Amino acid sequence: MTIARITAPGLAAMGVSVALLWSCLIGERVLLRNAAGQQARVLHEINLLRQKQRSEPVSAPGPQRPGPYQATKS
């Protein structure tokens, strides 16, 4: 005794629904992979920009001059 029967249009609708579900899951994985790659690239660029902005001395410091003479008690 059959209570319900799956018709051809119903079976086709289920197939389309499953295909859409799988395409959404695959699309999400692709987007996450691209986002991770872009995040790594941007963090690398930020580090490069920070290195460029570090201040460097214009010239090397000159020789140290001795300070004023201080007499010591002996």
Legacy VTK file of the C-alpha trace (Angstrom):
# vtk DataFile Version 3.0
C-alpha trace
ASCII
DATASET POLYDATA
POINTS 74 float
0.000 0.000 0.000
1.544 3.229 -1.183
0.859 6.329 0.901
2.837 8.829 -1.180
4.465 8.642 -4.524
7.334 10.830 -5.745
6.391 12.293 -9.093
8.860 13.166 -11.837
8.559 16.931 -11.247
9.058 16.393 -7.496
12.151 14.298 -8.121
13.503 16.927 -10.510
12.869 19.656 -7.916
14.783 17.662 -5.280
17.672 17.189 -7.708
17.809 20.917 -8.435
17.695 21.696 -4.708
20.566 19.319 -3.972
22.601 20.777 -6.843
22.023 24.320 -5.522
23.024 23.269 -2.023
26.280 21.713 -3.236
27.087 24.737 -5.394
26.605 27.023 -2.379
28.904 24.871 -0.243
31.609 24.746 -2.917
31.287 28.489 -3.541
31.692 29.193 0.167
34.907 27.161 0.307
36.309 29.025 -2.702
35.481 32.393 -1.131
37.093 31.428 2.173
40.246 30.246 0.415
40.483 33.506 -1.549
39.870 35.554 1.604
42.685 33.777 3.441
45.064 34.440 0.549
44.106 38.099 0.409
44.534 38.434 4.171
48.067 37.038 3.997
48.919 39.367 1.103
47.580 42.451 2.887
49.425 41.621 6.112
52.637 41.214 4.117
52.081 44.599 2.427
51.452 46.237 5.813
54.759 44.867 7.096
56.555 46.198 4.002
55.010 49.645 4.481
56.035 49.694 8.147
59.600 48.844 7.187
59.670 51.674 4.623
58.390 54.214 7.151
61.041 53.470 9.786
63.335 56.457 10.205
66.984 55.947 9.443
69.813 58.256 10.499
70.889 60.757 7.848
74.592 60.243 8.511
76.799 58.304 10.864
77.534 60.045 14.163
80.915 61.802 14.482
83.673 60.779 16.880
83.055 61.355 20.562
84.832 64.382 22.010
86.220 64.097 25.486
84.254 66.013 28.091
85.678 68.834 30.201
88.629 68.031 32.454
87.591 67.047 35.953
90.169 67.169 38.716
90.145 64.303 41.162
91.473 64.371 44.714
94.470 62.150 45.367
LINES 1 75
74 0 1 2 3 4 5 6 7 8 9 10 11 12 13 14 15 16 17 18 19 20 21 22 23 24 25 26 27 28 29 30 31 32 33 34 35 36 37 38 39 40 41 42 43 44 45 46 47 48 49 50 51 52 53 54 55 56 57 58 59 60 61 62 63 64 65 66 67 68 69 70 71 72 73
